[in-house]
Structures are given as C-alpha cells and as structure tokens.
Amino acid sequence: MKRNTLIVILILLIFFVISFLTNILGPLIPDIITSFQLSIGLAGFLPFAFFVAYGVMSIPSGILVEKYREKPVLLAAFFLAFAGALLFALVPGFSVALLSLFLIGLGMAMLQVVINPLLRVAGGEAQFAFNSVLAQLFFGAASFLSPLLYSYLVSSVHSGETGGLIALFDQLVPADLKWVSLYWVFALTALLMVVVIYFVRFPEVELKDDERIDTGKAFGDLLGNKTVWLFFAGIFAYVGTEQGIANWTSQFLQTYHGVDPTTTGATVISWFWGLLTVGCLLGLLLLKIFDSRRVLVLVASGAIVFLLAGLFGTKELALYAFPMTGFCASVMWSIIVSLALNSVPHHHGTFSGILCTGIAGGAVVPLIVGGLAELVGLRLAMLFLLITLGYILSIGFWARPLVNNATVKSLKELFA
C-alpha cells in the first residue's frame, strides 16, 4: 500500500496528545492535595482513576476497532477525553476529578489500541520501526513540555497580565485554583483533535494475525500459560514504577526539601520524562550490542541506585537522581514487551491485549504508595518501588525467549 504521509503526521500528533494529557498528573498532585485538602492516601486515588481505565478498556478497544474500524474509535476516544477535561474544568472538585480522569483514561486506552496498526499501514511496514521510534520521541517531547506549560499557567493566571488566553483564564478559573486552567487547555486540545480526525480520510487497515484480539480459545490458552502471567506482572510492575515515581516525586520534594511544586518540582518531572525519551536513543544502541536481558538487568539496577539516592540523599542529589530514574526506565517497556512476545509462539495480538491491561499497574502502585505514606511517611512508602523494580530486574534472569534480539559482532557491522 502507498504510504500516507498525512496519516503518519496525524498519528505522531496523537502520540503527542496522549502523552500531553497522560503524564501531567505528577506535577499536579501537590496542588490537588492543597486545593482540596486531601490526605496523601486519598490523592493516590487520582492516578488509580486514570490508569484503571486501561485495565478496563484495553481488550474491549481491540474488539471495537475490529467492529467499527479506526476512525469512529479515534473520534470516540477524543470525545471522551474532551468530556472528561471539560467536566473538571467546569466543576473542579475531588470526586469530579476521579470521574474526569477515568473518562480521559478510557479515551487514552482506546487510542493506544488504534494507532500502532494504523501507523504500520500508513507509514509502510518497511518504515514501521523507524516511525515507532519517532512516535516515542513525540510522546516524550509532550511529557517534557506539559509540566513546563503547567508552571507557566500557574505563574501567569491571575498575575495581573492582560490580553490573550491568560485574561480569558482569569475569567474561567478561581484565583485559588489557577492550575485548573490546564484542564481548559486539555479540553480544547481534545476537541480540536475531534474536528481534525472528522475531516481526515483514513486508509483501510487490515489487521495482521499478531494484531488481532481473540477473546475465545486463544484467550483461554494464554491465561493458562504461566509465562503470560509472569510477563503481565512485568508490565504491571513497569508502569507502576514509572507512575509511582512520576506521581509522587514532586510531593516528596515539597515534603522533605521544601521545593516549590509549581516550579522546581514540575521541572524535575519534566526532566524525568525528557531523560526517559533520550534514554530510548541510547537503548537502541545498547540493544544492538548486548542481549536485551543484560540491558534490562543494567537499567533496573541503575534505577534502584538512583531511586535510593533520590530518597535518602541531599536536596541537590535528589533533583538529579529522580530524573535519572527516568533515563534508566527508558528501555524497560520495550524490552519487557519484546521478551514477552518472543516467549510465546502464537496469539501475539491477544497476548498484546493482555499485556496492555497490565498498564493498570499505574493505577495500583501509586495508590499503594499513597496508602503506605499515611502510615510510615512518603519516603519509606516510596521504598515499595524497590519491589516492582526488583521484579523487573528478575526478568533479566528468568526470561527464556524463543528468539533473542539480534546483536552485532563488530563496530563495522553496527554502522553498516
């Protein structure tokens, strides 16, 4: 099929928007706690409401795509995100925030299922690997920029500036809830995506066997396979670790080091996502040289060291150590998924759907950390992440893929 550059650009934009809407929660949590007078335990339900939607919607989304095709599912996904963001922008409150985040999470789960097969078809199979890496760079760029936008809005709204969007936000959001202006931006972004997608003509996508989700015999066979459950736990642990760090770091820095969450705290989270993106590029090189299991052991060990440095080091060390955990986490997802898919001979599409439900780890792990923080304080509570990182580390020792990643034998071969 002829490559469709317009659709590829649209998909890259969708990756950007998914990340823009998804990875801002961490910088917001200290503000939400203060604004709604929440305990840390209750605040843990915020990421839970968002990421549990992935566990609910990942497999149903695959079924919806096969029945209704890509465009209607994309439109429904962004409309859910628009409705969730607008609801909270209009009626800010804790209970509304939970519903809002769940609706946005449903939309993001639907998007994740659609865009990879669509990218394969629109960009061409020969360019799929390159386009996938490019998409991750767009994803990372949005994660880096959204905390900076949050800092800008909080410092500008109700600051005396006149004209433009800031003056409009002065009218729309209360002076003590300046951060809610970000949800107006989210709502407008999602609505614009609905309009853009409505007018774009989509190519016909023929799903490959390894992209289909079979809820019949294949599903039952996989659920009876111990390897499937072990790798499901790996995805659960990875997303739980990623979100546990991203969601609680700003609150930790405020609590133990007096860091302003709207400026320095947001910047630290921005660099966490930024280094996670940069690390992908180094990861690509490492995976050309070393077995992926060795790389996983290396980066998981590094993440453990930097997490401990951030939790127990000085303020200055913490400001650098927490972002470096993102750098170490950069290749964990791709390695775990590839090891998982290379460890079973059949039903890869259904297996991928099962793995995607493991994204619900981003709901459970931050909630556990928040609950433990009520009992022992946030510093000791975040040590729970050593369990999830330890499990990721263990995968590098027990994984037995049927096919290993290809590596080079010389530098000449690497650059050939």
C-alpha positions as CSV (number, residue, x, y, z in Angstrom):
1,M,0.0,0.0,0.0
2,K,1.2,3.5,-0.8
3,R,2.5,5.4,2.2
4,N,0.2,8.2,3.6
5,T,2.3,11.0,5.0
6,L,-0.7,12.9,6.3
7,I,-1.9,10.0,8.4
8,V,1.6,9.4,9.7
9,I,1.8,13.1,10.8
10,L,-1.6,12.8,12.4
11,I,-0.6,9.7,14.3
12,L,2.6,11.4,15.6
13,L,0.3,14.2,16.7
14,I,-1.9,11.7,18.5
15,F,1.1,10.3,20.3
16,F,2.0,13.8,21.4
17,V,-1.5,14.5,22.7
18,I,-1.7,11.2,24.5
19,S,1.4,12.0,26.4
20,F,0.4,15.6,26.9
21,L,-2.9,14.5,28.6
22,T,-1.4,11.5,30.5
23,N,1.8,12.5,32.1
24,I,0.9,15.8,33.8
25,L,-0.7,14.3,36.9
26,G,2.5,14.0,38.9
27,P,3.2,17.8,39.0
28,L,-0.4,18.5,39.7
29,I,-0.8,16.2,42.7
30,P,0.7,18.7,45.3
31,D,-1.7,21.4,44.1
32,I,-4.6,19.0,44.1
33,I,-3.8,17.9,47.7
34,T,-3.6,21.6,48.8
35,S,-6.6,22.8,46.9
36,F,-9.0,20.1,48.0
37,Q,-7.4,19.4,51.4
38,L,-6.7,15.8,50.7
39,S,-4.6,13.3,52.6
40,I,-1.8,11.6,50.6
41,G,-3.8,8.3,50.8
42,L,-6.8,9.9,49.0
43,A,-4.5,11.6,46.5
44,G,-3.4,8.1,45.5
45,F,-6.8,7.5,44.0
46,L,-6.1,10.1,41.3
47,P,-3.7,8.0,39.3
48,F,-5.8,5.0,40.2
49,A,-8.9,6.5,38.5
50,F,-6.9,7.2,35.3
51,F,-4.9,4.0,34.9
52,V,-7.5,1.6,36.0
53,A,-9.3,2.7,32.8
54,Y,-6.5,0.9,30.8
55,G,-7.3,-2.3,32.6
56,V,-11.0,-1.9,31.8
57,M,-10.7,-0.7,28.2
58,S,-7.7,-2.2,26.5
59,I,-9.2,-5.5,25.3
60,P,-12.7,-4.1,24.6
61,S,-11.0,-1.4,22.4
62,G,-9.5,-4.1,20.2
63,I,-12.9,-5.6,19.7
64,L,-14.4,-2.1,18.9
65,V,-11.7,-1.4,16.3
66,E,-12.5,-4.7,14.5
67,K,-16.2,-4.0,14.5
68,Y,-16.3,-0.2,13.8
69,R,-12.9,0.5,12.3
70,E,-10.3,3.1,13.3
71,K,-11.9,6.5,12.7
72,P,-15.0,6.0,14.8
73,V,-12.9,4.7,17.7
74,L,-10.5,7.6,17.5
75,L,-13.4,10.1,17.5
76,A,-15.0,8.4,20.5
77,A,-11.7,8.4,22.3
78,F,-11.0,12.1,21.9
79,F,-14.6,12.9,22.7
80,L,-14.3,11.0,26.0
81,A,-11.1,12.9,26.7
82,F,-12.8,16.2,25.8
83,A,-15.8,15.4,28.1
84,G,-13.6,14.4,31.0
85,A,-11.4,17.5,30.8
86,L,-14.3,19.9,30.3
87,L,-16.3,18.4,33.2
88,F,-13.4,19.0,35.6
89,A,-12.7,22.5,34.2
90,L,-16.3,23.5,34.8
91,V,-16.8,21.7,38.2
92,P,-13.4,21.3,39.9
93,G,-13.6,19.0,42.9
94,F,-12.1,15.8,44.1
95,S,-15.0,13.4,43.2
96,V,-15.3,15.1,39.8
97,A,-11.6,14.8,39.3
98,L,-11.8,11.0,39.7
99,L,-14.6,10.7,37.1
100,S,-12.8,13.1,34.8
101,L,-9.5,11.1,35.0
102,F,-11.4,7.9,34.4
103,L,-13.1,9.3,31.3
104,I,-9.7,10.6,29.9
105,G,-8.1,7.3,30.7
106,L,-10.8,5.4,28.8
107,G,-10.1,7.6,25.8
108,M,-6.3,7.2,26.0
109,A,-6.6,3.4,26.3
110,M,-8.7,3.4,23.1
111,L,-6.1,5.5,21.3
112,Q,-3.3,3.2,22.2
113,V,-5.0,0.2,20.6
114,V,-5.7,2.0,17.4
115,I,-2.6,3.9,16.5
116,N,0.1,1.2,16.1
117,P,-1.6,-0.9,13.4
118,L,-2.6,2.4,11.7
119,L,1.0,3.6,11.8
120,R,2.2,0.3,10.3
121,V,-0.2,0.7,7.3
122,A,0.0,4.4,6.8
123,G,3.8,4.6,7.0
124,G,4.6,1.3,5.4
125,E,5.9,-1.9,7.1
126,A,9.5,-1.2,6.0
127,Q,9.4,2.1,7.9
128,F,7.4,0.9,10.9
129,A,10.4,0.5,13.2
130,F,11.7,4.0,12.4
131,N,8.2,5.6,12.7
132,S,7.7,3.8,16.0
133,V,10.8,5.3,17.5
134,L,9.8,8.7,16.0
135,A,6.4,8.4,17.7
136,Q,8.1,7.7,21.0
137,L,10.2,10.9,20.6
138,F,6.9,12.8,20.1
139,F,5.5,11.1,23.1
140,G,8.5,12.1,25.2
141,A,8.5,15.6,23.9
142,A,5.0,16.2,25.1
143,S,5.8,14.7,28.5
144,F,8.7,17.1,28.8
145,L,6.7,20.1,27.7
146,S,3.4,19.7,29.6
147,P,4.9,20.3,33.1
148,L,6.6,23.4,31.8
149,L,3.2,24.6,30.4
150,Y,1.7,23.9,33.8
151,S,4.4,26.1,35.5
152,Y,3.8,28.9,33.0
153,L,0.0,28.9,33.5
154,V,0.2,28.8,37.3
155,S,2.7,31.7,37.3
156,S,0.7,33.7,34.8
157,V,-3.0,33.2,35.5
158,H,-4.3,35.9,38.0
159,S,-0.9,37.5,37.9
160,G,-2.1,40.9,36.5
161,E,-1.3,40.0,32.9
162,T,-3.9,41.3,30.4
163,G,-4.8,40.2,27.0
164,G,-4.8,36.8,25.2
165,L,-5.6,33.5,26.8
166,I,-4.3,34.4,30.2
167,A,-7.1,37.1,30.5
168,L,-9.6,34.5,29.5
169,F,-8.3,32.0,32.1
170,D,-8.6,34.8,34.7
171,Q,-12.4,34.7,34.0
172,L,-12.7,31.0,33.8
173,V,-10.8,29.7,36.8
174,P,-10.8,30.8,40.5
175,A,-7.7,32.6,41.8
176,D,-7.0,29.7,44.3
177,L,-7.3,27.1,41.5
178,K,-5.0,28.5,38.9
179,W,-3.8,25.0,37.8
180,V,-7.4,24.2,36.6
181,S,-6.6,26.3,33.6
182,L,-4.6,23.4,32.3
183,Y,-7.8,21.3,32.0
184,W,-9.3,24.0,29.8
185,V,-6.2,23.5,27.6
186,F,-6.8,19.8,27.6
187,A,-10.5,20.2,26.7
188,L,-9.6,22.5,23.8
189,T,-6.9,20.2,22.6
190,A,-9.1,17.1,22.6
191,L,-11.9,19.0,20.8
192,L,-9.5,20.1,18.1
193,M,-8.4,16.5,17.6
194,V,-12.1,15.5,17.2
195,V,-12.5,18.1,14.5
196,V,-9.3,17.2,12.7
197,I,-9.9,13.5,12.7
198,Y,-13.5,14.0,11.5
199,F,-12.2,15.6,8.3
200,V,-9.4,13.2,7.6
201,R,-9.9,10.2,5.3
202,F,-8.3,7.1,6.8
203,P,-6.8,4.2,4.9
204,E,-8.2,0.7,5.2
205,V,-6.3,-1.2,7.9
206,E,-6.1,-5.0,7.5
207,L,-5.0,-6.3,10.9
208,K,-2.3,-8.9,10.9
209,D,-2.7,-12.0,12.9
210,D,-0.4,-10.7,15.7
211,E,-2.5,-7.5,16.0
212,R,-5.9,-9.2,16.4
213,I,-7.5,-9.9,19.8
214,D,-9.3,-13.2,20.1
215,T,-11.4,-13.5,23.2
216,G,-12.2,-17.2,22.6
217,K,-9.9,-20.2,22.6
218,A,-6.7,-18.1,22.2
219,F,-7.5,-16.0,25.3
220,G,-8.2,-19.2,27.3
221,D,-5.0,-20.8,26.2
222,L,-2.9,-17.8,27.1
223,L,-4.5,-17.3,30.5
224,G,-3.5,-20.9,31.3
225,N,0.2,-20.2,30.5
226,K,2.4,-19.3,33.4
227,T,4.7,-17.3,31.2
228,V,1.9,-15.0,30.2
229,W,1.1,-14.1,33.8
230,L,4.8,-13.5,34.6
231,F,5.2,-11.0,31.8
232,F,1.8,-9.4,32.6
233,A,3.3,-8.8,36.1
234,G,6.3,-7.3,34.4
235,I,4.2,-4.7,32.5
236,F,2.2,-4.1,35.7
237,A,5.5,-3.6,37.7
238,Y,7.0,-1.3,35.0
239,V,4.0,1.1,34.6
240,G,3.5,1.0,38.4
241,T,7.2,2.0,38.9
242,E,7.1,4.7,36.2
243,Q,3.9,6.3,37.5
244,G,4.9,5.8,41.2
245,I,8.0,7.9,40.6
246,A,6.4,10.4,38.3
247,N,3.3,11.0,40.5
248,W,5.0,11.2,43.9
249,T,8.4,12.8,43.2
250,S,7.1,16.4,43.3
251,Q,5.2,15.8,46.5
252,F,8.3,14.1,48.0
253,L,10.5,17.1,47.1
254,Q,8.0,19.5,48.6
255,T,7.6,17.5,51.8
256,Y,11.2,16.7,52.6
257,H,13.1,19.5,50.8
258,G,10.7,22.4,50.7
259,V,10.8,22.5,46.9
260,D,8.1,24.6,45.1
261,P,6.0,22.0,43.2
262,T,4.8,24.6,40.6
263,T,8.4,25.5,39.5
264,T,11.3,23.2,40.6
265,G,9.1,20.2,41.2
266,A,7.4,20.5,37.8
267,T,10.9,20.9,36.2
268,V,12.2,17.7,37.8
269,I,9.2,15.8,36.5
270,S,9.7,17.4,33.1
271,W,13.3,16.1,33.1
272,F,12.2,12.7,34.3
273,W,10.2,12.4,31.1
274,G,12.8,14.1,29.0
275,L,15.5,11.8,30.0
276,L,13.2,8.8,29.6
277,T,12.9,9.9,26.0
278,V,16.7,10.5,25.5
279,G,17.4,7.1,27.1
280,C,15.4,5.4,24.3
281,L,18.1,6.5,21.8
282,L,20.9,5.1,23.9
283,G,18.8,2.0,24.5
284,L,18.6,1.4,20.8
285,L,22.4,1.3,20.6
286,L,22.8,-0.9,23.6
287,L,20.2,-3.4,22.2
288,K,22.3,-3.7,19.1
289,I,25.4,-4.7,21.1
290,F,24.0,-6.7,24.1
291,D,21.4,-9.2,24.8
292,S,18.2,-7.4,25.9
293,R,18.1,-9.4,29.2
294,R,21.6,-8.0,30.2
295,V,20.4,-4.5,29.3
296,L,17.3,-4.9,31.4
297,V,19.4,-6.0,34.4
298,L,21.7,-3.0,33.9
299,V,19.0,-0.4,33.7
300,A,16.9,-1.9,36.5
301,S,20.0,-1.9,38.8
302,G,20.7,1.7,37.8
303,A,17.1,2.7,38.6
304,I,17.3,1.2,42.0
305,V,20.5,3.1,42.8
306,F,19.1,6.4,41.6
307,L,15.8,5.9,43.5
308,L,17.6,5.3,46.8
309,A,19.9,8.3,46.1
310,G,16.8,10.5,45.5
311,L,15.0,9.2,48.6
312,F,17.9,9.4,51.1
313,G,20.3,11.9,49.5
314,T,20.5,15.7,49.8
315,K,18.2,18.0,48.1
316,E,20.7,18.7,45.3
317,L,21.3,15.0,44.8
318,A,17.5,14.3,44.7
319,L,16.9,16.9,42.0
320,Y,19.3,15.0,39.7
321,A,18.6,11.4,40.9
322,F,14.9,11.3,40.3
323,P,15.2,12.3,36.6
324,M,17.9,9.7,36.2
325,T,15.4,7.0,37.2
326,G,13.5,8.0,34.0
327,F,16.7,7.6,32.0
328,C,17.1,4.1,33.3
329,A,13.4,3.3,32.8
330,S,13.6,4.3,29.1
331,V,14.0,0.9,27.6
332,M,12.3,-1.2,30.2
333,W,8.9,-1.2,28.4
334,S,10.2,-2.2,25.0
335,I,12.4,-4.9,26.4
336,I,9.7,-6.5,28.6
337,V,7.2,-6.4,25.7
338,S,9.6,-7.9,23.2
339,L,10.8,-10.6,25.6
340,A,7.1,-11.4,26.3
341,L,6.1,-11.7,22.7
342,N,9.2,-13.7,21.8
343,S,8.4,-16.1,24.6
344,V,5.2,-17.4,23.2
345,P,4.8,-18.9,19.7
346,H,1.2,-17.9,18.9
347,H,-1.6,-15.5,19.6
348,H,0.5,-12.4,19.8
349,G,-2.4,-10.0,19.2
350,T,-4.4,-11.4,22.1
351,F,-1.2,-11.5,24.2
352,S,-0.6,-7.8,23.5
353,G,-4.1,-7.0,24.7
354,I,-3.4,-8.9,27.9
355,L,-0.1,-7.1,28.4
356,C,-1.8,-3.7,27.8
357,T,-4.2,-4.4,30.7
358,G,-1.1,-4.5,32.8
359,I,-0.9,-0.8,32.4
360,A,-3.4,-0.8,35.3
361,G,-0.2,-1.1,37.4
362,G,-0.1,2.7,37.0
363,A,-3.3,2.7,39.0
364,V,-2.5,0.3,41.8
365,V,1.2,1.0,42.7
366,P,0.8,4.8,43.2
367,L,-2.3,4.0,45.3
368,I,-0.3,1.6,47.5
369,V,2.4,4.2,47.9
370,G,-0.2,6.8,48.9
371,G,-1.7,4.4,51.4
372,L,1.6,3.4,52.9
373,A,2.6,7.1,53.2
374,E,-0.3,7.6,55.6
375,L,1.2,5.0,57.9
376,V,5.0,5.5,57.5
377,G,5.6,8.7,55.6
378,L,6.2,9.2,51.9
379,R,9.9,8.5,52.0
380,L,9.5,5.0,53.4
381,A,6.4,4.4,51.3
382,M,8.3,5.0,48.1
383,L,10.6,2.1,49.0
384,F,7.7,0.0,47.8
385,L,9.0,0.7,44.4
386,L,12.0,-1.4,45.2
387,I,9.7,-4.4,44.9
388,T,8.5,-3.5,41.5
389,L,12.0,-2.6,40.3
390,G,13.2,-5.9,41.8
391,Y,10.7,-7.8,39.8
392,I,11.8,-6.1,36.6
393,L,15.4,-6.9,37.5
394,S,14.5,-10.5,37.9
395,I,13.0,-10.8,34.4
396,G,16.6,-10.4,33.1
397,F,17.5,-13.6,34.8
398,W,14.5,-15.9,34.3
399,A,13.3,-14.9,30.8
400,R,13.8,-17.6,28.2
401,P,12.7,-16.1,24.9
402,L,12.3,-18.4,21.9
403,V,14.0,-15.7,19.8
404,N,16.8,-13.4,21.1
405,N,17.3,-9.8,19.9
406,A,19.8,-9.5,17.1
407,T,23.2,-8.1,18.1
408,V,26.3,-7.1,16.1
409,K,29.7,-8.7,16.4
410,S,31.8,-5.6,15.4
411,L,31.5,-1.8,15.2
412,K,31.8,-2.1,11.5
413,E,28.6,-4.2,11.4
414,L,26.9,-1.7,13.8
415,F,27.3,1.2,11.4
416,A,26.9,-0.8,8.2
